[in-house]
Amino acid sequence: MSNAQSPSQSKIEAKIGDNATNVSIGKDIAQNIQTDTVNFYLYSNTETAKIIIRIEGDYNAFSLKDRETLSRIISEALSMEEPVKIFRVDPGSILVTLELPSNKAIELYTMVTNGLLAKDGIIRVEKISLVRADLRGADLRGADLRGADLRRADLRRADLSDSNLSGANLQGTNLIEANLLRADLNRTDLYRASLFLANLSGANLSGADLRRADL
């Protein structure tokens, strides 16, 4: 984890305790969890996003079945085929480290903000940081990336049609040949962004910072 960035970059909060709504876990694990809050911290580098899941509770009090159930719940929430591996356990907490492709991290972000994972107890997401992310040719149609930090990301030929990038930071981002059809770029920071041959038809550019952008 020596290369990880600050945990404040992104946080998804999930409830898995007795007070959670429509949470698909057994009563045995709910009784053993000492708190109802799980924090998902997202970090990113050029190709992958690292995810650390922190649970404030006494993991050592969990039965083997509880531990397996918790691992399965997290895996299903992230659409992973293999169970989540717990790399490290701190006193009173659980830290789970995973890596996802940058586009999968965005997919997870979008699903949470659209409430598609509410049944699993994932209820809130904050900013996602994808500085220098490699998203060349990514299918991001309709993605909700409001306020996202995409500085110097590589989005060449990415499909961002109908996406919401309002308030996002795209300083120095490579958007050459990107499809921004009907994208919401309201108040988006596009300072020094490369938009050569990008499709901006129907895009909302009100309040966008286009200083020194390559159009």
C-alpha positions as CSV (number, residue, x, y, z in Angstrom):
1,M,0.0,0.0,0.0
2,S,3.0,2.3,-0.1
3,N,1.8,3.8,-3.4
4,A,-1.8,4.4,-2.2
5,Q,-3.1,8.0,-2.2
6,S,-5.1,9.7,0.5
7,P,-8.2,7.8,1.7
8,S,-10.1,11.1,1.4
9,Q,-10.2,10.6,-2.4
10,S,-13.3,8.6,-2.4
11,K,-15.6,6.9,0.1
12,I,-18.6,4.7,-0.3
13,E,-20.6,4.0,2.8
14,A,-22.5,0.8,3.2
15,K,-24.8,-0.5,6.0
16,I,-24.7,-4.1,6.9
17,G,-25.9,-4.1,10.5
18,D,-29.3,-4.7,12.2
19,N,-30.5,-1.2,11.2
20,A,-29.8,-1.6,7.5
21,T,-32.6,-1.8,5.0
22,N,-33.0,-4.7,2.6
23,V,-29.5,-6.1,3.4
24,S,-29.0,-9.6,2.1
25,I,-27.1,-11.1,5.0
26,G,-27.9,-13.7,7.7
27,K,-28.9,-12.8,11.2
28,D,-25.8,-14.5,12.6
29,I,-23.4,-12.0,10.9
30,A,-25.6,-9.1,11.7
31,Q,-25.5,-10.0,15.4
32,N,-21.7,-10.2,15.3
33,I,-21.0,-7.0,13.5
34,Q,-20.3,-4.3,16.1
35,T,-21.3,-1.4,13.9
36,D,-23.6,-0.8,10.9
37,T,-21.2,1.1,8.8
38,V,-18.7,-0.1,6.2
39,N,-16.4,2.4,4.4
40,F,-15.1,1.7,0.9
41,Y,-12.1,3.8,0.1
42,L,-11.1,4.1,-3.6
43,Y,-7.6,4.9,-4.8
44,S,-6.4,5.0,-8.4
45,N,-3.3,4.8,-10.5
46,T,-3.0,4.8,-14.3
47,E,-4.6,1.4,-15.0
48,T,-6.3,0.2,-11.9
49,A,-8.2,1.4,-8.8
50,K,-7.4,0.0,-5.4
51,I,-10.2,-0.5,-3.0
52,I,-9.8,-0.7,0.7
53,I,-12.9,-1.8,2.7
54,R,-12.8,-0.8,6.4
55,I,-15.3,-2.2,8.9
56,E,-15.4,-0.8,12.4
57,G,-16.0,-3.8,14.5
58,D,-14.3,-6.8,16.2
59,Y,-13.6,-9.1,13.3
60,N,-12.1,-11.7,15.7
61,A,-15.6,-12.1,17.2
62,F,-16.9,-13.3,13.8
63,S,-17.5,-17.0,13.3
64,L,-15.9,-18.7,10.2
65,K,-19.3,-18.6,8.6
66,D,-19.7,-14.9,9.3
67,R,-16.3,-14.2,7.8
68,E,-17.1,-16.2,4.6
69,T,-20.5,-14.5,4.4
70,L,-19.0,-11.0,4.7
71,S,-16.4,-11.9,2.0
72,R,-19.2,-13.1,-0.3
73,I,-21.3,-10.0,0.2
74,I,-18.4,-7.7,-0.7
75,S,-17.5,-9.9,-3.7
76,E,-21.1,-9.8,-5.0
77,A,-21.3,-6.0,-4.5
78,L,-18.2,-5.6,-6.7
79,S,-19.3,-8.3,-9.2
80,M,-16.3,-10.4,-8.5
81,E,-16.2,-14.1,-9.3
82,E,-13.7,-15.0,-6.5
83,P,-14.2,-14.3,-2.8
84,V,-12.6,-11.1,-1.4
85,K,-9.2,-11.9,0.2
86,I,-8.6,-10.2,3.6
87,F,-5.0,-9.1,3.5
88,R,-4.8,-7.3,6.9
89,V,-6.9,-7.1,10.1
90,D,-6.3,-4.1,12.4
91,P,-7.6,-4.1,16.0
92,G,-11.3,-3.2,15.9
93,S,-11.4,-3.0,12.1
94,I,-11.1,-4.9,8.8
95,L,-9.0,-3.7,5.9
96,V,-9.6,-5.4,2.5
97,T,-7.5,-4.4,-0.4
98,L,-8.6,-5.1,-4.0
99,E,-7.7,-3.8,-7.4
100,L,-10.2,-3.0,-10.2
101,P,-9.7,-1.7,-13.7
102,S,-10.3,2.1,-13.7
103,N,-13.4,1.7,-15.8
104,K,-14.8,-0.8,-13.3
105,A,-14.2,1.6,-10.5
106,I,-16.3,4.2,-12.5
107,E,-19.0,1.6,-13.1
108,L,-19.1,0.9,-9.3
109,Y,-19.3,4.6,-8.6
110,T,-22.1,5.1,-11.1
111,M,-24.1,2.1,-9.8
112,V,-23.9,3.4,-6.2
113,T,-24.9,7.0,-7.1
114,N,-27.8,5.6,-9.0
115,G,-28.9,3.5,-6.1
116,L,-28.5,0.2,-7.9
117,L,-26.7,-1.4,-5.0
118,A,-29.0,-0.1,-2.3
119,K,-30.4,-3.6,-1.8
120,D,-26.8,-4.6,-0.7
121,G,-26.7,-1.8,1.8
122,I,-24.3,0.5,-0.2
123,I,-26.0,3.8,0.2
124,R,-23.6,6.7,-0.5
125,V,-20.6,7.6,-2.5
126,E,-18.3,10.6,-2.5
127,K,-15.8,11.8,-5.0
128,I,-13.8,9.3,-7.0
129,S,-10.3,10.2,-8.0
130,L,-9.0,8.8,-11.3
131,V,-6.0,11.1,-11.8
132,R,-4.0,9.8,-14.9
133,A,-6.5,6.9,-15.3
134,D,-6.1,4.9,-18.5
135,L,-9.6,4.9,-19.9
136,R,-8.9,4.8,-23.6
137,G,-11.9,3.5,-25.6
138,A,-13.9,3.0,-22.4
139,D,-17.7,2.6,-22.6
140,L,-18.9,5.3,-20.2
141,R,-22.3,6.1,-21.7
142,G,-24.6,7.7,-19.2
143,A,-21.9,7.6,-16.5
144,D,-22.5,9.8,-13.5
145,L,-19.1,11.4,-12.9
146,R,-20.2,14.7,-11.2
147,G,-17.3,16.3,-9.4
148,A,-14.9,13.5,-10.4
149,D,-11.2,14.1,-10.5
150,L,-10.0,13.1,-13.9
151,R,-7.0,15.3,-14.3
152,R,-4.6,14.2,-17.0
153,A,-6.7,11.0,-17.6
154,D,-6.5,9.3,-21.0
155,L,-10.0,9.2,-22.4
156,R,-9.1,9.0,-26.1
157,R,-11.9,7.5,-28.1
158,A,-13.9,6.9,-24.9
159,D,-17.7,7.0,-25.3
160,L,-19.0,9.5,-22.8
161,S,-22.3,10.2,-24.5
162,D,-25.1,11.3,-22.2
163,S,-22.7,11.3,-19.3
164,N,-22.8,13.8,-16.4
165,L,-19.4,15.4,-15.9
166,S,-20.7,18.6,-14.3
167,G,-18.2,20.1,-11.9
168,A,-15.6,17.5,-12.8
169,N,-11.9,18.3,-13.0
170,L,-10.6,17.4,-16.5
171,Q,-7.5,19.6,-16.5
172,G,-5.0,18.4,-19.0
173,T,-7.2,15.4,-19.8
174,N,-6.8,13.7,-23.2
175,L,-10.3,13.6,-24.9
176,I,-9.1,13.3,-28.5
177,E,-11.8,11.6,-30.6
178,A,-13.9,11.1,-27.5
179,N,-17.7,10.9,-27.9
180,L,-19.3,13.6,-25.7
181,L,-22.6,13.7,-27.4
182,R,-25.2,15.3,-25.1
183,A,-22.7,15.2,-22.2
184,D,-23.3,17.6,-19.3
185,L,-20.1,19.6,-19.0
186,N,-21.7,22.4,-16.9
187,R,-18.9,24.0,-14.8
188,T,-16.5,21.3,-15.9
189,D,-12.8,22.3,-15.7
190,L,-11.3,21.6,-19.1
191,Y,-8.3,23.8,-18.8
192,R,-5.6,22.6,-21.2
193,A,-7.7,19.6,-22.1
194,S,-7.3,18.0,-25.6
195,L,-10.6,17.9,-27.4
196,F,-9.3,17.6,-30.9
197,L,-11.9,15.7,-33.1
198,A,-14.1,15.1,-30.0
199,N,-17.9,15.0,-30.6
200,L,-19.4,17.8,-28.6
201,S,-22.8,17.8,-30.4
202,G,-25.5,18.7,-27.9
203,A,-23.1,18.9,-25.0
204,N,-23.9,21.4,-22.2
205,L,-20.8,23.6,-21.9
206,S,-22.3,26.4,-19.8
207,G,-19.8,27.6,-17.3
208,A,-17.1,25.2,-18.5
209,D,-13.5,26.4,-18.3
210,L,-12.1,26.0,-21.8
211,R,-9.0,28.1,-21.4
212,R,-6.1,26.8,-23.4
213,A,-8.2,23.7,-24.4
214,D,-7.2,22.2,-27.7
215,L,-10.4,22.2,-29.8
